[in-house]
Amino acid sequence: MNGGLQILLHARNSLSHSLRSGSGVAFIVLTVMVGLGLASLVFMPIETEMTTAEEFKKNAAQAVGYFLSVATLQPGEFNTFADRMGSGDLVELAMWGRYLVLDHPVLLSLTVILLGLVLPILLQLGSFASIAGDVQHHSIRYLLPRTTRASLLLGRLLGALILSWTVIACLQGAIVMYLGIVLPLDGWSALIAWGFQTLGALMVLTVPYVALGVLCSTIFRAPMVALMGSVGFTLAVPLIAFSSRQAWEPLGKLLYLLPWGYSHQLLSPDGHVVWKAALYCLGHGLIFTVIALLRLRRADL
């Protein structure tokens, strides 16, 4: 049996097991609940008529502009907002905020931004037990005589990616349908086009974080330890970088250990910037996958 077919079989078995196991069901349920909860939080001011659509867009533009200012404030460039204003950099950020809030469906843009912040944590639930579960129960010893370690890991990674992409696509589809039927602030053509574009951004963002979960699953033998390790690393990187970079500028570059430093650029109005951010995400995923392959190859199972 060739390696490609083995990878597909492992991916299929991984998907089937995820739908029956507690970790897979927890990932699906929590991702859907959190995603719909964030969408409800964004929609609430319009649904309850607390504000008009025009006022909501104005406030949203300010919030998105502030978020982009914080996300792109890198050490060695602009240390304060006054520096940014003097250089004219805030004008570019204002155009970026307008692109997300005024040129495209605002409710969908805000929901996707919030999803981009929480998905890195949720995605670990769908991949942390990819290898560690079999190692803990010693069942991996019965698989390896019939396959290779590389095929097993790549198949499990592919299965986790397909599961994550399917859940995110269903969630995005439900949000677009709700906006088109219940809150028709924008036309169907704008909703569908922006929905596909933002879905592509979320799917690209999925790759490095799923690969990180698989990597931690090869490092730690206990699935819960792998989960804590992957979630802890995902949270610790931005916390340390943002809280410590004023004391020592190089710490700000810790953001680039994960896509935190550039993932917001997946929603940039500049297509070249979007492609570059997508390649960075895929590169991160490739690095994590290669490290996981090397780790599994040398592991004593």
C-alpha positions as CSV (number, residue, x, y, z in Angstrom):
1,M,0.0,0.0,0.0
2,N,1.5,3.4,-1.0
3,G,2.1,6.2,1.4
4,G,-0.6,8.5,0.0
5,L,-3.3,5.9,0.4
6,Q,-2.1,5.1,4.0
7,I,-2.3,8.8,4.9
8,L,-5.9,9.0,3.5
9,L,-6.9,5.9,5.4
10,H,-5.4,7.3,8.7
11,A,-7.2,10.6,8.1
12,R,-10.6,8.7,7.6
13,N,-10.1,6.7,10.7
14,S,-9.1,9.7,12.6
15,L,-12.2,11.5,11.6
16,S,-14.4,8.5,12.5
17,H,-12.7,8.3,15.9
18,S,-13.1,12.0,16.5
19,L,-16.8,11.9,16.0
20,R,-17.1,9.1,18.5
21,S,-14.6,10.2,21.1
22,G,-15.1,12.8,23.9
23,S,-12.3,15.1,22.6
24,G,-13.8,15.3,19.1
25,V,-17.3,15.9,20.3
26,A,-16.1,18.5,22.9
27,F,-14.2,20.3,20.1
28,I,-17.3,20.4,17.8
29,V,-19.7,21.5,20.6
30,L,-17.5,24.1,22.1
31,T,-16.4,25.6,18.8
32,V,-20.1,25.9,17.6
33,M,-21.2,27.3,21.0
34,V,-18.4,29.8,21.3
35,G,-18.7,30.8,17.6
36,L,-22.5,31.4,17.9
37,G,-22.0,33.1,21.2
38,L,-19.6,35.6,19.7
39,A,-21.9,36.2,16.8
40,S,-24.8,36.8,19.1
41,L,-22.7,39.3,21.1
42,V,-21.9,41.2,17.9
43,F,-25.4,41.1,16.6
44,M,-27.1,42.1,20.0
45,P,-26.9,45.9,19.6
46,I,-28.6,45.8,16.2
47,E,-31.1,43.1,17.2
48,T,-32.2,44.8,20.4
49,E,-32.3,48.2,18.6
50,M,-29.8,49.7,21.1
51,T,-28.2,51.6,18.2
52,T,-28.8,52.3,14.6
53,A,-26.8,50.6,11.8
54,E,-25.0,53.8,10.9
55,E,-24.0,54.5,14.6
56,F,-23.0,50.9,15.0
57,K,-20.7,51.0,12.0
58,K,-19.1,54.3,13.2
59,N,-18.4,52.7,16.7
60,A,-17.2,49.5,15.0
61,A,-14.8,51.4,12.8
62,Q,-13.2,53.0,15.9
63,A,-13.0,49.7,17.7
64,V,-11.4,47.9,14.7
65,G,-9.0,50.8,14.2
66,Y,-7.8,50.5,17.8
67,F,-7.5,46.8,17.5
68,L,-5.3,47.1,14.4
69,S,-3.2,49.8,16.1
70,V,-2.5,47.4,19.0
71,A,-1.9,44.4,16.8
72,T,0.5,46.2,14.5
73,L,2.4,48.1,17.2
74,Q,5.8,46.3,16.9
75,P,9.0,47.1,18.8
76,G,11.5,49.3,17.1
77,E,8.9,51.0,14.8
78,F,6.3,53.0,16.7
79,N,6.4,53.1,20.4
80,T,3.3,55.3,20.9
81,F,0.2,56.3,19.1
82,A,1.6,59.8,18.8
83,D,4.5,58.4,16.8
84,R,2.1,56.7,14.5
85,M,0.0,59.8,14.0
86,G,3.1,61.9,13.2
87,S,4.2,59.3,10.6
88,G,0.8,59.1,8.9
89,D,0.6,55.4,9.7
90,L,-2.8,55.8,11.3
91,V,-4.2,56.9,8.0
92,E,-3.4,53.5,6.6
93,L,-5.0,51.8,9.6
94,A,-8.1,54.0,9.2
95,M,-8.4,52.8,5.5
96,W,-8.0,49.2,6.7
97,G,-10.7,49.7,9.3
98,R,-13.0,51.2,6.6
99,Y,-12.3,48.2,4.4
100,L,-13.5,45.8,7.1
101,V,-16.4,47.8,8.5
102,L,-17.8,50.0,5.7
103,D,-16.7,48.2,2.5
104,H,-17.8,44.8,3.7
105,P,-20.6,43.4,5.9
106,V,-19.7,44.9,9.3
107,L,-21.3,42.2,11.5
108,L,-19.6,39.4,9.6
109,S,-16.2,41.2,9.8
110,L,-16.5,41.7,13.5
111,T,-17.5,38.1,14.1
112,V,-14.6,36.8,12.1
113,I,-12.1,39.0,14.0
114,L,-13.4,37.6,17.3
115,L,-13.3,34.1,15.9
116,G,-9.6,34.6,14.9
117,L,-8.8,35.4,18.5
118,V,-10.5,32.4,20.1
119,L,-10.0,29.7,17.4
120,P,-6.3,29.2,18.3
121,I,-7.4,27.9,21.7
122,L,-10.4,25.8,20.5
123,L,-8.4,24.2,17.7
124,Q,-6.2,22.4,20.3
125,L,-9.2,20.4,21.4
126,G,-9.4,18.8,18.0
127,S,-5.7,17.7,17.7
128,F,-4.2,17.2,21.1
129,A,-5.0,13.5,21.3
130,S,-3.9,12.7,17.7
131,I,-0.9,10.7,18.8
132,A,-0.8,10.9,22.6
133,G,-4.1,9.0,22.9
134,D,-2.7,5.9,21.1
135,V,0.6,6.2,23.0
136,Q,-1.2,6.3,26.4
137,H,-3.2,3.2,25.6
138,H,-0.3,1.5,23.9
139,S,-2.5,0.9,20.8
140,I,0.1,2.6,18.6
141,R,2.2,-0.5,18.8
142,Y,-0.4,-2.5,16.9
143,L,-0.6,0.2,14.1
144,L,3.1,0.7,13.4
145,P,3.8,-2.9,12.0
146,R,1.2,-2.1,9.3
147,T,2.2,1.5,8.5
148,T,5.0,4.0,8.9
149,R,5.2,6.7,11.6
150,A,5.2,9.4,9.0
151,S,2.1,8.2,7.3
152,L,0.4,7.8,10.7
153,L,1.2,11.3,11.8
154,L,0.4,13.0,8.5
155,G,-2.9,11.1,8.3
156,R,-3.9,12.2,11.8
157,L,-2.9,15.8,11.0
158,L,-5.0,15.7,7.8
159,G,-8.0,14.2,9.7
160,A,-7.8,17.0,12.4
161,L,-7.6,19.6,9.6
162,I,-10.6,18.2,7.8
163,L,-12.6,18.1,11.0
164,S,-11.6,21.7,11.9
165,W,-12.3,23.0,8.4
166,T,-15.7,21.3,8.3
167,V,-16.8,22.7,11.7
168,I,-15.6,26.2,10.8
169,A,-17.3,26.1,7.4
170,C,-20.6,25.0,8.9
171,L,-20.3,27.7,11.6
172,Q,-19.6,30.4,9.0
173,G,-22.4,29.2,6.8
174,A,-24.9,29.4,9.7
175,I,-23.7,33.0,10.5
176,V,-24.1,34.1,6.9
177,M,-27.5,32.5,6.6
178,Y,-28.6,34.3,9.8
179,L,-27.3,37.6,8.6
180,G,-29.0,37.2,5.2
181,I,-32.4,36.2,6.6
182,V,-32.8,37.8,10.0
183,L,-30.5,40.9,9.9
184,P,-30.4,41.8,6.2
185,L,-28.2,44.9,6.5
186,D,-26.3,43.8,3.4
187,G,-27.2,42.0,0.2
188,W,-26.7,38.3,-0.3
189,S,-24.0,38.9,-2.9
190,A,-21.9,40.9,-0.5
191,L,-22.5,38.4,2.3
192,I,-21.6,35.3,0.3
193,A,-18.5,36.9,-1.3
194,W,-17.1,38.2,2.0
195,G,-18.2,35.0,3.7
196,F,-16.0,32.9,1.4
197,Q,-13.1,35.2,1.7
198,T,-13.2,35.3,5.4
199,L,-13.7,31.5,5.5
200,G,-10.5,31.1,3.5
201,A,-8.7,33.3,6.0
202,L,-9.9,31.2,9.0
203,M,-9.1,27.9,7.2
204,V,-5.5,29.1,6.6
205,L,-5.2,30.2,10.2
206,T,-6.3,26.7,11.2
207,V,-3.2,25.0,9.7
208,P,-0.5,26.2,12.1
209,Y,-2.5,25.8,15.3
210,V,-3.7,22.3,14.4
211,A,-0.1,21.4,13.6
212,L,0.9,22.8,17.0
213,G,-1.6,20.5,18.7
214,V,-0.3,17.5,16.8
215,L,3.3,18.5,17.7
216,C,2.4,18.6,21.4
217,S,0.7,15.3,21.0
218,T,4.0,13.8,19.9
219,I,6.0,15.4,22.7
220,F,3.8,14.5,25.6
221,R,2.5,10.9,26.2
222,A,-0.6,11.9,28.2
223,P,-3.3,13.6,26.1
224,M,-4.3,16.1,28.9
225,V,-0.7,17.1,29.3
226,A,-0.5,17.6,25.6
227,L,-3.7,19.8,25.7
228,M,-2.3,21.9,28.5
229,G,1.0,22.3,26.8
230,S,-0.5,23.4,23.5
231,V,-3.1,25.7,25.1
232,G,-0.5,27.1,27.5
233,F,2.0,27.8,24.7
234,T,-0.7,29.5,22.6
235,L,-1.7,31.8,25.4
236,A,1.7,32.4,26.8
237,V,3.3,33.7,23.6
238,P,1.0,36.8,23.2
239,L,0.8,37.5,26.9
240,I,4.6,37.5,27.4
241,A,5.2,39.5,24.2
242,F,2.6,42.2,24.9
243,S,3.3,42.6,28.6
244,S,7.1,42.5,28.5
245,R,8.1,44.2,25.2
246,Q,8.1,47.7,26.9
247,A,10.8,46.4,29.3
248,W,12.8,44.7,26.6
249,E,12.0,45.2,23.0
250,P,13.2,41.8,21.6
251,L,10.5,40.1,23.7
252,G,7.9,41.6,21.3
253,K,9.2,39.3,18.6
254,L,8.0,36.3,20.5
255,L,4.7,37.0,18.8
256,Y,6.2,35.5,15.6
257,L,6.7,32.1,17.3
258,L,3.0,31.7,16.4
259,P,0.9,33.5,13.8
260,W,-0.2,36.1,16.5
261,G,2.2,38.6,14.9
262,Y,0.7,38.7,11.5
263,S,-2.6,36.7,11.4
264,H,-4.6,39.9,11.3
265,Q,-3.1,40.6,7.9
266,L,-5.2,37.7,6.5
267,L,-8.0,40.4,6.4
268,S,-5.8,43.1,4.8
269,P,-7.2,45.1,1.9
270,D,-3.9,44.5,0.1
271,G,-4.0,41.2,-1.7
272,H,-0.2,40.9,-1.7
273,V,-0.2,41.2,2.1
274,V,-2.9,38.6,2.4
275,W,-0.9,36.1,0.3
276,K,2.2,36.8,2.3
277,A,0.4,36.2,5.6
278,A,-1.2,33.0,4.2
279,L,2.3,31.7,3.2
280,Y,3.6,32.6,6.7
281,C,0.8,30.6,8.2
282,L,1.4,27.6,6.0
283,G,5.2,27.9,6.7
284,H,4.5,27.8,10.4
285,G,2.4,24.7,10.0
286,L,5.1,23.1,7.9
287,I,7.7,23.8,10.6
288,F,5.6,22.3,13.3
289,T,4.8,19.3,11.2
290,V,8.5,18.6,10.4
291,I,9.4,18.9,14.1
292,A,6.6,16.5,15.0
293,L,7.8,14.0,12.3
294,L,11.3,14.2,13.7
295,R,10.0,13.8,17.3
296,L,7.8,10.8,16.4
297,R,10.6,9.1,14.4
298,R,12.9,9.1,17.4
299,A,10.2,8.4,20.1
300,D,10.4,5.2,22.1
301,L,6.8,3.9,21.7
